[in-house]
């Protein structure tokens, strides 16, 4: 195993996940605010599942996201 390649690809994947997830959350929030469905002071429960079937890995990451 090449640890440098493994590290690089893992970080690249996590960066892609983080950037994509943030962008989609922001779009959803702004869309709801623009539609008058949110006030802008809400708090949401969020969860994400990371799954790599070949490794038998499945973890759920949960946290709250506050708008204010």
C-alpha positions as CSV (number, residue, x, y, z in Angstrom):
1,X,0.0,0.0,0.0
2,X,1.2,3.5,-0.8
3,X,0.3,5.6,2.2
4,X,0.9,8.9,0.4
5,X,-1.6,7.9,-2.4
6,X,-4.1,6.6,0.2
7,X,-3.8,9.8,2.2
8,X,-4.1,12.0,-0.8
9,X,-7.2,10.2,-2.2
10,X,-8.9,10.1,1.2
11,X,-8.4,13.8,1.7
12,X,-9.6,14.5,-1.9
13,X,-12.8,12.5,-1.3
14,X,-13.5,14.2,2.1
15,X,-12.9,17.6,0.6
16,X,-15.3,16.8,-2.2
17,X,-17.9,15.6,0.3
18,X,-17.5,18.7,2.5
19,X,-17.7,21.2,-0.3
20,X,-20.6,19.5,-2.0
21,X,-22.6,19.0,1.2
22,X,-22.1,22.6,2.3
23,X,-23.2,23.9,-1.1
24,X,-26.3,21.8,-1.1
25,X,-27.3,22.7,2.4
26,X,-26.8,26.4,1.7
27,X,-28.9,26.2,-1.5
28,X,-31.7,24.4,0.3
29,X,-31.7,27.0,3.2
30,X,-31.7,30.0,0.9
31,X,-34.4,28.6,-1.3
32,X,-36.6,28.0,1.8
33,X,-35.8,31.5,3.1
34,X,-36.6,33.1,-0.3
35,X,-39.9,31.2,-0.4
36,X,-40.8,32.5,3.1
37,X,-40.8,29.0,4.5
38,X,-38.0,29.7,7.0
39,X,-37.4,32.7,9.2
40,X,-33.6,32.4,9.4
41,X,-33.4,31.5,13.0
42,X,-34.1,27.8,12.8
43,X,-32.0,24.8,13.9
44,X,-31.9,21.5,12.1
45,X,-30.8,18.0,12.9
46,X,-28.4,16.8,10.2
47,X,-27.0,13.4,9.5
48,X,-24.7,11.9,7.0
49,X,-23.9,8.3,6.2
50,X,-20.4,7.3,5.1
51,X,-20.4,3.9,3.6
52,X,-17.7,1.8,2.0
53,X,-19.2,-1.6,1.4
54,X,-16.0,-3.3,0.4
55,X,-14.5,-2.5,3.8
56,X,-17.7,-3.3,5.8
57,X,-17.7,0.4,6.9
58,X,-20.9,2.3,7.6
59,X,-21.0,5.2,10.0
60,X,-23.6,7.8,10.7
61,X,-22.5,11.3,11.6
62,X,-25.1,13.5,13.3
63,X,-25.1,17.1,14.5
64,X,-27.2,20.2,14.6
65,X,-27.0,23.1,12.2
66,X,-28.2,26.5,13.5
67,X,-29.0,29.4,11.3
68,X,-28.5,31.9,14.1
